[in-house]
């Protein structure tokens, strides 16, 4: 028997194998993108849920303050405006108060109560969520005015 040369078997890597590897890679990338989108949506929905809970907690507290005003009591933090010109006898007053919603928002309420002190008739003039801080514009963006300088 003569010299036998050992032969190594090299598996053929053809176009179909490369296509399958590329398809698997694409599926993995799309799965990771979908997972990251789901996590971002979850964070957004959690923040939205918390904002809604905070608003309705402030709304409930504002309703309680309104009930106390209608019963003739002026709770702490409620500002009583002077009597209104439409009611020279002083039978109506405007009450203003704010209830915090979050660090950046508050529920601002203004109520007109007629027939003092029984509060028989009342009208909400303002019931609005408003920012607590002052808005500061950012004018630092310098745009090209179309002239070469």
Buried (B, 14 or more C-beta within 10 A) or exposed (E): EEEEEEEEEEEEEEEEEEEEEEEEEEEEEEEEEEEEEEEEEEEEEEEEEEBEEBBEBBBEBBEEBBEBBBEEEBEEEBEEEEBBEEBEEEBBBBBBBBBBBBEEBBBBBBBBBBEBEEBEEBEEEEBEBEEEEEEEEEEEEEEEEEEEE
